[in-house]
Amino acid sequence: MYWSKYRNFLNGDSASAGSDTTFRMPPDSLRVHQSYYWGVVGRDQSGLSSWAVPGMRSFYIRQDVTPVAVTVQAGSDPAGVVVSWNIPADLRAQGAQVYRETGGSVWAPISPLLAAKTGTMSYLDRQATAGIVYQYEVELLGPSGSIGRFGPASAQAALPIALSLRLAPNPTTGLMNATLALPRGGDVLLRVFDAQGREVARRTWPRLGAGIRQEAWEVRDAGGHALPSGAYWVRMEAPGGRRTVRWVVVK
């Protein structure tokens, strides 16, 4: 077991730990209002060793000598990757900055200095390239400088979604199951037209989020009657454009 206030474990301390999952720090080994990095190395009887995965974690010591872990999470978003983290009330953080690493490259800041606030914070990495797995860390800054770097968390930027509309079953007796692929969130309108181009039904779904959405609709005309058998055209109007699909009703 190794721990240090430096990421590279410079001037770090270490102690032997058993095979269980609990280790108690020696008395007076930790200072309050200080962040520490820690890691575990396993060794077999032949002397071969390996760092546990992930190889390094961090925690912060509060005034009551209770370790606090700042949890960093990352997830894909249609606009990039969202990095989020929590700040405990007594951490005395004043600022936060997000760092990114890709495939063993050098860690680099990707966000401006953000004003820290207690609770959950987030940052959207709009420069993430689709299909690449990124590693993220968050550095918190206090009155006297860095409190510590926390993480890492990994995420892959989502591949861009093309606007599309798919209806199933097709033909159908009148129940429509619509699969909507939305590159942008917003209000979505479906309009149904008969073979003569007359609008016979419409349905709006407000404030749908971006991504793949599935919506069911028992299609009826303005008078509440089921549509007769025949061929129809269904047009989707959504943020980013329109799509039209042929739809057949069979009684």
PyRosetta script that sets phi, psi and omega in degrees:
from pyrosetta import init, pose_from_sequence

init()
pose = pose_from_sequence("MYWSKYRNFLNGDSASAGSDTTFRMPPDSLRVHQSYYWGVVGRDQSGLSSWAVPGMRSFYIRQDVTPVAVTVQAGSDPAGVVVSWNIPADLRAQGAQVYRETGGSVWAPISPLLAAKTGTMSYLDRQATAGIVYQYEVELLGPSGSIGRFGPASAQAALPIALSLRLAPNPTTGLMNATLALPRGGDVLLRVFDAQGREVARRTWPRLGAGIRQEAWEVRDAGGHALPSGAYWVRMEAPGGRRTVRWVVVK")
pose.set_psi(1, 126.3)
pose.set_omega(1, 179.7)
pose.set_phi(2, -122.2)
pose.set_psi(2, 144.5)
pose.set_omega(2, 173.8)
pose.set_phi(3, -148.3)
pose.set_psi(3, 146.9)
pose.set_omega(3, -177.4)
pose.set_phi(4, -163.6)
pose.set_psi(4, 156.7)
pose.set_omega(4, 174.6)
pose.set_phi(5, -83.4)
pose.set_psi(5, 1.2)
pose.set_omega(5, 178.6)
pose.set_phi(6, -112.8)
pose.set_psi(6, 143.4)
pose.set_omega(6, -178.7)
pose.set_phi(7, -62.7)
pose.set_psi(7, -32.1)
pose.set_omega(7, -179.1)
pose.set_phi(8, -90.9)
pose.set_psi(8, 11.3)
pose.set_omega(8, 179.3)
pose.set_phi(9, 60.9)
pose.set_psi(9, 26.7)
pose.set_omega(9, 176.4)
pose.set_phi(10, -63.4)
pose.set_psi(10, 132.5)
pose.set_omega(10, -177.7)
pose.set_phi(11, 55.1)
pose.set_psi(11, 33.0)
pose.set_omega(11, -178.6)
pose.set_phi(12, -79.0)
pose.set_psi(12, 165.3)
pose.set_omega(12, 175.3)
pose.set_phi(13, -106.2)
pose.set_psi(13, 159.9)
pose.set_omega(13, 179.2)
pose.set_phi(14, -149.6)
pose.set_psi(14, 160.2)
pose.set_omega(14, 178.0)
pose.set_phi(15, -156.4)
pose.set_psi(15, 151.2)
pose.set_omega(15, 177.6)
pose.set_phi(16, -78.3)
pose.set_psi(16, 139.5)
pose.set_omega(16, 178.1)
pose.set_phi(17, -126.1)
pose.set_psi(17, 152.9)
pose.set_omega(17, -179.7)
pose.set_phi(18, -79.4)
pose.set_psi(18, -167.9)
pose.set_omega(18, -175.8)
pose.set_phi(19, -85.9)
pose.set_psi(19, -4.3)
pose.set_omega(19, 178.2)
pose.set_phi(20, -79.6)
pose.set_psi(20, -175.5)
pose.set_omega(20, -174.6)
pose.set_phi(21, -105.4)
pose.set_psi(21, 12.1)
pose.set_omega(21, -177.8)
pose.set_phi(22, -120.1)
pose.set_psi(22, 133.4)
pose.set_omega(22, 176.3)
pose.set_phi(23, -138.0)
pose.set_psi(23, 129.4)
pose.set_omega(23, 179.7)
pose.set_phi(24, -101.8)
pose.set_psi(24, 125.1)
pose.set_omega(24, -179.3)
pose.set_phi(25, -63.8)
pose.set_psi(25, 143.3)
pose.set_omega(25, 176.4)
pose.set_phi(26, -62.0)
pose.set_psi(26, 151.1)
pose.set_omega(26, 179.4)
pose.set_phi(27, -56.8)
pose.set_psi(27, 143.0)
pose.set_omega(27, 176.0)
pose.set_phi(28, 61.3)
pose.set_psi(28, 21.9)
pose.set_omega(28, -179.6)
pose.set_phi(29, -91.3)
pose.set_psi(29, -11.4)
pose.set_omega(29, -177.5)
pose.set_phi(30, -123.0)
pose.set_psi(30, 145.8)
pose.set_omega(30, 179.2)
pose.set_phi(31, -107.8)
pose.set_psi(31, 145.5)
pose.set_omega(31, 179.0)
pose.set_phi(32, -72.6)
pose.set_psi(32, 155.8)
pose.set_omega(32, -178.3)
pose.set_phi(33, 55.6)
pose.set_psi(33, 40.2)
pose.set_omega(33, 179.6)
pose.set_phi(34, -135.7)
pose.set_psi(34, 138.3)
pose.set_omega(34, 174.3)
pose.set_phi(35, -94.3)
pose.set_psi(35, 143.7)
pose.set_omega(35, 179.5)
pose.set_phi(36, -129.1)
pose.set_psi(36, 145.8)
pose.set_omega(36, 170.4)
pose.set_phi(37, -101.6)
pose.set_psi(37, 144.1)
pose.set_omega(37, 179.7)
pose.set_phi(38, -143.1)
pose.set_psi(38, 155.0)
pose.set_omega(38, 179.0)
pose.set_phi(39, -156.3)
pose.set_psi(39, 164.3)
pose.set_omega(39, -177.3)
pose.set_phi(40, -125.1)
pose.set_psi(40, 133.1)
pose.set_omega(40, 175.8)
pose.set_phi(41, -114.1)
pose.set_psi(41, 129.1)
pose.set_omega(41, 175.6)
pose.set_phi(42, -101.3)
pose.set_psi(42, 138.6)
pose.set_omega(42, 179.4)
pose.set_phi(43, -128.5)
pose.set_psi(43, 139.1)
pose.set_omega(43, 176.4)
pose.set_phi(44, -96.5)
pose.set_psi(44, -178.1)
pose.set_omega(44, -175.4)
pose.set_phi(45, -66.6)
pose.set_psi(45, -22.8)
pose.set_omega(45, 179.5)
pose.set_phi(46, -83.8)
pose.set_psi(46, -6.6)
pose.set_omega(46, 179.4)
pose.set_phi(47, 98.5)
pose.set_psi(47, -5.6)
pose.set_omega(47, 177.6)
pose.set_phi(48, -69.4)
pose.set_psi(48, 142.0)
pose.set_omega(48, -176.2)
pose.set_phi(49, -133.9)
pose.set_psi(49, 158.4)
pose.set_omega(49, 178.6)
pose.set_phi(50, -156.8)
pose.set_psi(50, 140.3)
pose.set_omega(50, 175.6)
pose.set_phi(51, -72.4)
pose.set_psi(51, 142.6)
pose.set_omega(51, 173.3)
pose.set_phi(52, -66.4)
pose.set_psi(52, 154.7)
pose.set_omega(52, 179.6)
pose.set_phi(53, -108.8)
pose.set_psi(53, 126.3)
pose.set_omega(53, -5.1)
pose.set_phi(54, -69.9)
pose.set_psi(54, 152.3)
pose.set_omega(54, -171.4)
pose.set_phi(55, -75.7)
pose.set_psi(55, -15.4)
pose.set_omega(55, -174.4)
pose.set_phi(56, -148.8)
pose.set_psi(56, 137.1)
pose.set_omega(56, 174.8)
pose.set_phi(57, -131.5)
pose.set_psi(57, 175.2)
pose.set_omega(57, -179.2)
pose.set_phi(58, -143.1)
pose.set_psi(58, 157.6)
pose.set_omega(58, 175.1)
pose.set_phi(59, -152.2)
pose.set_psi(59, 165.2)
pose.set_omega(59, -177.0)
pose.set_phi(60, -124.5)
pose.set_psi(60, 137.9)
pose.set_omega(60, -178.1)
pose.set_phi(61, -96.7)
pose.set_psi(61, 118.7)
pose.set_omega(61, 178.5)
pose.set_phi(62, -79.6)
pose.set_psi(62, 177.9)
pose.set_omega(62, -179.4)
pose.set_phi(63, -60.7)
pose.set_psi(63, -35.4)
pose.set_omega(63, -179.7)
pose.set_phi(64, -85.3)
pose.set_psi(64, 16.7)
pose.set_omega(64, 176.5)
pose.set_phi(65, 62.2)
pose.set_psi(65, 31.4)
pose.set_omega(65, 174.7)
pose.set_phi(66, -101.0)
pose.set_psi(66, 125.3)
pose.set_omega(66, 178.6)
pose.set_phi(67, -71.3)
pose.set_psi(67, 136.8)
pose.set_omega(67, 179.1)
pose.set_phi(68, -122.0)
pose.set_psi(68, 124.0)
pose.set_omega(68, 177.0)
pose.set_phi(69, -97.0)
pose.set_psi(69, 126.0)
pose.set_omega(69, 174.0)
pose.set_phi(70, -85.8)
pose.set_psi(70, 112.9)
pose.set_omega(70, -176.1)
pose.set_phi(71, -83.5)
pose.set_psi(71, 125.6)
pose.set_omega(71, 177.6)
pose.set_phi(72, -111.4)
pose.set_psi(72, 131.1)
pose.set_omega(72, 178.6)
pose.set_phi(73, -129.5)
pose.set_psi(73, 153.3)
pose.set_omega(73, 178.2)
pose.set_phi(74, -141.4)
pose.set_psi(74, 143.1)
pose.set_omega(74, 179.7)
pose.set_phi(75, -152.2)
pose.set_psi(75, 154.9)
pose.set_omega(75, -178.4)
pose.set_phi(76, -71.5)
pose.set_psi(76, 151.3)
pose.set_omega(76, 179.1)
pose.set_phi(77, -143.4)
pose.set_psi(77, 149.0)
pose.set_omega(77, 178.8)
pose.set_phi(78, -55.5)
pose.set_psi(78, -24.2)
pose.set_omega(78, -179.7)
pose.set_phi(79, -96.6)
pose.set_psi(79, -1.1)
pose.set_omega(79, -179.1)
pose.set_phi(80, 152.3)
pose.set_psi(80, -128.3)
pose.set_omega(80, 177.6)
pose.set_phi(81, -130.1)
pose.set_psi(81, 132.2)
pose.set_omega(81, 177.3)
pose.set_phi(82, -98.9)
pose.set_psi(82, 123.9)
pose.set_omega(82, 176.2)
pose.set_phi(83, -106.7)
pose.set_psi(83, 128.9)
pose.set_omega(83, -179.6)
pose.set_phi(84, -131.3)
pose.set_psi(84, 153.9)
pose.set_omega(84, -179.9)
pose.set_phi(85, -156.0)
pose.set_psi(85, 161.3)
pose.set_omega(85, 179.8)
pose.set_phi(86, -110.9)
pose.set_psi(86, 145.3)
pose.set_omega(86, 177.4)
pose.set_phi(87, -122.8)
pose.set_psi(87, 111.8)
pose.set_omega(87, 177.2)
pose.set_phi(88, -62.0)
pose.set_psi(88, 154.8)
pose.set_omega(88, -174.1)
pose.set_phi(89, -62.7)
pose.set_psi(89, -34.1)
pose.set_omega(89, -174.8)
pose.set_phi(90, -97.8)
pose.set_psi(90, 19.2)
pose.set_omega(90, -178.6)
pose.set_phi(91, -80.2)
pose.set_psi(91, -17.3)
pose.set_omega(91, 178.1)
pose.set_phi(92, 59.9)
pose.set_psi(92, 33.2)
pose.set_omega(92, 177.9)
pose.set_phi(93, -80.9)
pose.set_psi(93, 139.6)
pose.set_omega(93, 178.2)
pose.set_phi(94, -112.9)
pose.set_psi(94, -22.6)
pose.set_omega(94, -178.6)
pose.set_phi(95, -147.7)
pose.set_psi(95, 162.7)
pose.set_omega(95, 178.7)
pose.set_phi(96, -144.5)
pose.set_psi(96, 146.4)
pose.set_omega(96, 177.8)
pose.set_phi(97, -142.0)
pose.set_psi(97, 138.2)
pose.set_omega(97, -177.1)
pose.set_phi(98, -98.3)
pose.set_psi(98, 134.1)
pose.set_omega(98, 177.6)
pose.set_phi(99, -115.8)
pose.set_psi(99, 151.3)
pose.set_omega(99, -179.7)
pose.set_phi(100, -133.5)
pose.set_psi(100, 144.6)
pose.set_omega(100, 177.5)
pose.set_phi(101, -136.1)
pose.set_psi(101, 142.7)
pose.set_omega(101, -178.7)
pose.set_phi(102, -133.5)
pose.set_psi(102, 118.7)
pose.set_omega(102, 171.7)
pose.set_phi(103, 55.4)
pose.set_psi(103, 41.2)
pose.set_omega(103, 177.5)
pose.set_phi(104, 84.6)
pose.set_psi(104, 6.4)
pose.set_omega(104, 179.4)
pose.set_phi(105, -77.4)
pose.set_psi(105, 176.7)
pose.set_omega(105, -179.0)
pose.set_phi(106, -71.5)
pose.set_psi(106, 139.7)
pose.set_omega(106, 175.1)
pose.set_phi(107, -68.5)
pose.set_psi(107, 137.0)
pose.set_omega(107, -178.9)
pose.set_phi(108, -140.4)
pose.set_psi(108, 143.3)
pose.set_omega(108, 177.1)
pose.set_phi(109, -69.5)
pose.set_psi(109, 138.9)
pose.set_omega(109, 179.7)
pose.set_phi(110, -120.8)
pose.set_psi(110, -5.0)
pose.set_omega(110, -179.5)
pose.set_phi(111, -119.0)
pose.set_psi(111, 156.5)
pose.set_omega(111, 168.3)
pose.set_phi(112, -69.0)
pose.set_psi(112, 171.8)
pose.set_omega(112, 175.4)
pose.set_phi(113, -69.9)
pose.set_psi(113, 118.4)
pose.set_omega(113, -176.1)
pose.set_phi(114, -97.3)
pose.set_psi(114, 138.1)
pose.set_omega(114, 175.7)
pose.set_phi(115, -68.5)
pose.set_psi(115, 125.7)
pose.set_omega(115, -176.3)
pose.set_phi(116, -78.1)
pose.set_psi(116, 146.7)
pose.set_omega(116, 174.4)
pose.set_phi(117, -142.1)
pose.set_psi(117, 147.9)
pose.set_omega(117, 180.0)
pose.set_phi(118, -64.5)
pose.set_psi(118, 138.3)
pose.set_omega(118, -179.8)
pose.set_phi(119, 107.2)
pose.set_psi(119, -151.6)
pose.set_omega(119, -175.5)
pose.set_phi(120, -91.5)
pose.set_psi(120, 132.4)
pose.set_omega(120, 174.6)
pose.set_phi(121, -121.9)
pose.set_psi(121, 160.6)
pose.set_omega(121, 179.5)
pose.set_phi(122, -150.0)
pose.set_psi(122, 158.6)
pose.set_omega(122, 178.1)
pose.set_phi(123, -144.2)
pose.set_psi(123, 135.8)
pose.set_omega(123, 179.5)
pose.set_phi(124, -98.6)
pose.set_psi(124, 117.6)
pose.set_omega(124, 176.1)
pose.set_phi(125, -85.9)
pose.set_psi(125, 95.6)
pose.set_omega(125, -177.8)
pose.set_phi(126, -79.9)
pose.set_psi(126, -10.7)
pose.set_omega(126, -177.4)
pose.set_phi(127, -92.8)
pose.set_psi(127, 1.4)
pose.set_omega(127, -179.4)
pose.set_phi(128, -67.9)
pose.set_psi(128, 133.8)
pose.set_omega(128, 179.7)
pose.set_phi(129, -87.1)
pose.set_psi(129, 133.0)
pose.set_omega(129, -177.8)
pose.set_phi(130, -57.9)
pose.set_psi(130, 137.5)
pose.set_omega(130, 176.2)
pose.set_phi(131, 87.9)
pose.set_psi(131, -4.5)
pose.set_omega(131, -179.3)
pose.set_phi(132, -102.9)
pose.set_psi(132, 135.9)
pose.set_omega(132, 177.3)
pose.set_phi(133, -87.5)
pose.set_psi(133, 125.7)
pose.set_omega(133, -179.2)
pose.set_phi(134, -113.5)
pose.set_psi(134, 152.8)
pose.set_omega(134, 171.8)
pose.set_phi(135, -109.4)
pose.set_psi(135, 139.1)
pose.set_omega(135, -177.9)
pose.set_phi(136, -128.5)
pose.set_psi(136, 143.7)
pose.set_omega(136, 169.9)
pose.set_phi(137, -134.0)
pose.set_psi(137, 157.4)
pose.set_omega(137, 178.9)
pose.set_phi(138, -123.9)
pose.set_psi(138, 126.2)
pose.set_omega(138, 175.1)
pose.set_phi(139, -100.1)
pose.set_psi(139, 130.4)
pose.set_omega(139, 176.7)
pose.set_phi(140, -104.8)
pose.set_psi(140, 138.7)
pose.set_omega(140, -177.4)
pose.set_phi(141, -117.2)
pose.set_psi(141, 137.0)
pose.set_omega(141, 179.0)
pose.set_phi(142, -115.7)
pose.set_psi(142, -167.4)
pose.set_omega(142, -178.0)
pose.set_phi(143, -59.7)
pose.set_psi(143, -31.7)
pose.set_omega(143, -176.1)
pose.set_phi(144, -108.4)
pose.set_psi(144, 14.1)
pose.set_omega(144, 179.1)
pose.set_phi(145, 123.5)
pose.set_psi(145, -151.9)
pose.set_omega(145, -175.0)
pose.set_phi(146, -69.0)
pose.set_psi(146, 130.0)
pose.set_omega(146, 171.2)
pose.set_phi(147, -82.5)
pose.set_psi(147, -33.3)
pose.set_omega(147, 179.1)
pose.set_phi(148, 155.9)
pose.set_psi(148, 166.1)
pose.set_omega(148, 175.0)
pose.set_phi(149, -106.7)
pose.set_psi(149, 133.4)
pose.set_omega(149, -174.4)
pose.set_phi(150, -124.0)
pose.set_psi(150, 148.7)
pose.set_omega(150, -175.6)
pose.set_phi(151, 128.4)
pose.set_psi(151, -154.9)
pose.set_omega(151, 1.7)
pose.set_phi(152, -86.8)
pose.set_psi(152, 167.7)
pose.set_omega(152, 171.0)
pose.set_phi(153, -133.5)
pose.set_psi(153, 142.3)
pose.set_omega(153, -176.6)
pose.set_phi(154, -115.7)
pose.set_psi(154, 150.2)
pose.set_omega(154, 177.2)
pose.set_phi(155, -159.6)
pose.set_psi(155, 155.6)
pose.set_omega(155, 177.7)
pose.set_phi(156, -115.5)
pose.set_psi(156, 129.3)
pose.set_omega(156, 178.1)
pose.set_phi(157, -64.3)
pose.set_psi(157, 133.5)
pose.set_omega(157, -177.0)
pose.set_phi(158, -69.2)
pose.set_psi(158, 146.7)
pose.set_omega(158, 174.3)
pose.set_phi(159, -68.5)
pose.set_psi(159, 145.4)
pose.set_omega(159, -178.3)
pose.set_phi(160, -62.0)
pose.set_psi(160, 143.0)
pose.set_omega(160, -180.0)
pose.set_phi(161, -99.0)
pose.set_psi(161, 131.4)
pose.set_omega(161, 175.8)
pose.set_phi(162, -89.3)
pose.set_psi(162, 139.1)
pose.set_omega(162, 178.7)
pose.set_phi(163, -62.6)
pose.set_psi(163, 125.8)
pose.set_omega(163, -180.0)
pose.set_phi(164, -155.3)
pose.set_psi(164, 161.0)
pose.set_omega(164, 178.2)
pose.set_phi(165, -135.3)
pose.set_psi(165, 128.6)
pose.set_omega(165, 176.7)
pose.set_phi(166, -130.6)
pose.set_psi(166, 134.5)
pose.set_omega(166, -177.7)
pose.set_phi(167, -115.0)
pose.set_psi(167, 134.8)
pose.set_omega(167, 178.7)
pose.set_phi(168, -150.0)
pose.set_psi(168, 143.9)
pose.set_omega(168, -9.6)
pose.set_phi(169, -71.5)
pose.set_psi(169, 160.5)
pose.set_omega(169, -178.8)
pose.set_phi(170, -152.5)
pose.set_psi(170, 102.6)
pose.set_omega(170, 12.2)
pose.set_phi(171, -70.1)
pose.set_psi(171, 166.1)
pose.set_omega(171, -177.9)
pose.set_phi(172, -148.2)
pose.set_psi(172, 166.7)
pose.set_omega(172, 176.3)
pose.set_phi(173, -87.7)
pose.set_psi(173, -3.1)
pose.set_omega(173, 178.9)
pose.set_phi(174, 137.4)
pose.set_psi(174, -18.1)
pose.set_omega(174, 176.3)
pose.set_phi(175, -84.2)
pose.set_psi(175, 123.4)
pose.set_omega(175, -179.0)
pose.set_phi(176, -107.0)
pose.set_psi(176, 127.9)
pose.set_omega(176, 169.4)
pose.set_phi(177, -109.3)
pose.set_psi(177, 108.8)
pose.set_omega(177, -174.5)
pose.set_phi(178, -102.7)
pose.set_psi(178, 128.5)
pose.set_omega(178, 173.3)
pose.set_phi(179, -103.5)
pose.set_psi(179, 116.2)
pose.set_omega(179, -175.4)
pose.set_phi(180, -108.8)
pose.set_psi(180, 123.2)
pose.set_omega(180, 173.3)
pose.set_phi(181, -101.9)
pose.set_psi(181, 111.9)
pose.set_omega(181, -171.7)
pose.set_phi(182, -118.3)
pose.set_psi(182, 111.1)
pose.set_omega(182, 175.8)
pose.set_phi(183, -69.4)
pose.set_psi(183, -21.4)
pose.set_omega(183, 178.6)
pose.set_phi(184, -134.7)
pose.set_psi(184, 145.1)
pose.set_omega(184, 177.8)
pose.set_phi(185, -79.5)
pose.set_psi(185, 161.3)
pose.set_omega(185, 178.3)
pose.set_phi(186, 149.8)
pose.set_psi(186, -168.9)
pose.set_omega(186, 179.2)
pose.set_phi(187, -75.4)
pose.set_psi(187, 138.7)
pose.set_omega(187, 179.1)
pose.set_phi(188, -123.6)
pose.set_psi(188, 131.4)
pose.set_omega(188, -179.9)
pose.set_phi(189, -119.5)
pose.set_psi(189, 129.2)
pose.set_omega(189, 171.4)
pose.set_phi(190, -109.3)
pose.set_psi(190, 129.8)
pose.set_omega(190, 178.0)
pose.set_phi(191, -122.4)
pose.set_psi(191, 133.1)
pose.set_omega(191, -178.3)
pose.set_phi(192, -108.3)
pose.set_psi(192, 128.5)
pose.set_omega(192, -179.8)
pose.set_phi(193, -118.8)
pose.set_psi(193, 143.2)
pose.set_omega(193, 176.3)
pose.set_phi(194, -83.4)
pose.set_psi(194, -175.8)
pose.set_omega(194, -175.2)
pose.set_phi(195, -65.4)
pose.set_psi(195, -21.3)
pose.set_omega(195, 178.8)
pose.set_phi(196, -90.2)
pose.set_psi(196, 3.0)
pose.set_omega(196, 177.9)
pose.set_phi(197, 85.0)
pose.set_psi(197, 11.9)
pose.set_omega(197, 178.8)
pose.set_phi(198, -89.3)
pose.set_psi(198, 134.7)
pose.set_omega(198, 176.4)
pose.set_phi(199, -71.4)
pose.set_psi(199, 126.9)
pose.set_omega(199, -177.9)
pose.set_phi(200, -114.6)
pose.set_psi(200, -15.9)
pose.set_omega(200, 179.7)
pose.set_phi(201, -163.4)
pose.set_psi(201, 155.2)
pose.set_omega(201, 175.5)
pose.set_phi(202, -151.2)
pose.set_psi(202, 155.3)
pose.set_omega(202, 179.5)
pose.set_phi(203, -149.7)
pose.set_psi(203, 134.5)
pose.set_omega(203, 179.6)
pose.set_phi(204, -115.4)
pose.set_psi(204, 135.7)
pose.set_omega(204, 170.4)
pose.set_phi(205, -115.2)
pose.set_psi(205, 107.7)
pose.set_omega(205, -176.4)
pose.set_phi(206, -79.1)
pose.set_psi(206, 145.2)
pose.set_omega(206, 169.1)
pose.set_phi(207, 54.3)
pose.set_psi(207, 44.5)
pose.set_omega(207, 173.3)
pose.set_phi(208, -72.7)
pose.set_psi(208, 140.3)
pose.set_omega(208, 177.1)
pose.set_phi(209, -77.2)
pose.set_psi(209, 158.1)
pose.set_omega(209, 177.7)
pose.set_phi(210, -65.6)
pose.set_psi(210, 152.1)
pose.set_omega(210, -180.0)
pose.set_phi(211, 124.0)
pose.set_psi(211, -162.8)
pose.set_omega(211, 178.8)
pose.set_phi(212, -92.8)
pose.set_psi(212, 120.4)
pose.set_omega(212, -178.2)
pose.set_phi(213, -121.9)
pose.set_psi(213, 144.1)
pose.set_omega(213, 176.7)
pose.set_phi(214, -122.4)
pose.set_psi(214, 126.5)
pose.set_omega(214, -177.8)
pose.set_phi(215, -131.6)
pose.set_psi(215, 138.0)
pose.set_omega(215, 177.1)
pose.set_phi(216, -103.0)
pose.set_psi(216, 145.3)
pose.set_omega(216, -177.9)
pose.set_phi(217, -148.4)
pose.set_psi(217, 119.4)
pose.set_omega(217, 170.8)
pose.set_phi(218, -86.0)
pose.set_psi(218, 98.0)
pose.set_omega(218, -168.3)
pose.set_phi(219, -73.5)
pose.set_psi(219, 127.6)
pose.set_omega(219, 174.9)
pose.set_phi(220, -138.2)
pose.set_psi(220, 157.0)
pose.set_omega(220, -178.9)
pose.set_phi(221, -79.0)
pose.set_psi(221, -176.1)
pose.set_omega(221, -176.2)
pose.set_phi(222, -62.1)
pose.set_psi(222, -25.3)
pose.set_omega(222, 178.7)
pose.set_phi(223, -88.5)
pose.set_psi(223, 1.4)
pose.set_omega(223, 179.0)
pose.set_phi(224, 86.9)
pose.set_psi(224, 11.0)
pose.set_omega(224, -178.6)
pose.set_phi(225, -94.2)
pose.set_psi(225, 147.2)
pose.set_omega(225, 175.7)
pose.set_phi(226, -65.5)
pose.set_psi(226, 148.6)
pose.set_omega(226, -179.7)
pose.set_phi(227, -73.8)
pose.set_psi(227, 140.0)
pose.set_omega(227, 176.5)
pose.set_phi(228, -72.3)
pose.set_psi(228, 166.2)
pose.set_omega(228, 178.1)
pose.set_phi(229, -59.6)
pose.set_psi(229, 146.3)
pose.set_omega(229, 178.4)
pose.set_phi(230, 152.7)
pose.set_psi(230, 178.7)
pose.set_omega(230, 178.5)
pose.set_phi(231, -97.7)
pose.set_psi(231, 137.3)
pose.set_omega(231, -179.0)
pose.set_phi(232, -132.3)
pose.set_psi(232, 165.2)
pose.set_omega(232, 173.6)
pose.set_phi(233, -119.8)
pose.set_psi(233, 130.1)
pose.set_omega(233, 179.8)
pose.set_phi(234, -111.1)
pose.set_psi(234, 121.6)
pose.set_omega(234, -179.3)
pose.set_phi(235, -111.5)
pose.set_psi(235, 127.0)
pose.set_omega(235, 175.2)
pose.set_phi(236, -98.1)
pose.set_psi(236, 128.7)
pose.set_omega(236, 174.7)
pose.set_phi(237, -116.0)
pose.set_psi(237, 114.7)
pose.set_omega(237, -173.3)
pose.set_phi(238, -140.7)
pose.set_psi(238, 163.3)
pose.set_omega(238, 174.5)
pose.set_phi(239, -55.2)
pose.set_psi(239, 124.0)
pose.set_omega(239, 179.4)
pose.set_phi(240, 105.6)
pose.set_psi(240, -8.9)
pose.set_omega(240, 177.4)
pose.set_phi(241, 146.6)
pose.set_psi(241, -166.6)
pose.set_omega(241, -178.7)
pose.set_phi(242, -130.0)
pose.set_psi(242, 151.9)
pose.set_omega(242, 173.1)
pose.set_phi(243, -140.6)
pose.set_psi(243, 141.0)
pose.set_omega(243, -178.9)
pose.set_phi(244, -125.9)
pose.set_psi(244, 136.1)
pose.set_omega(244, -177.3)
pose.set_phi(245, -131.8)
pose.set_psi(245, 139.5)
pose.set_omega(245, 174.6)
pose.set_phi(246, -76.6)
pose.set_psi(246, 138.0)
pose.set_omega(246, -174.3)
pose.set_phi(247, -138.2)
pose.set_psi(247, 132.6)
pose.set_omega(247, -174.6)
pose.set_phi(248, -117.4)
pose.set_psi(248, 130.4)
pose.set_omega(248, 176.5)
pose.set_phi(249, -107.3)
pose.set_psi(249, 128.5)
pose.set_omega(249, -179.8)
pose.set_phi(250, -126.8)
pose.set_psi(250, 123.0)
pose.set_omega(250, 178.7)
pose.set_phi(251, -95.1)
pose.dump_pdb("model.pdb")
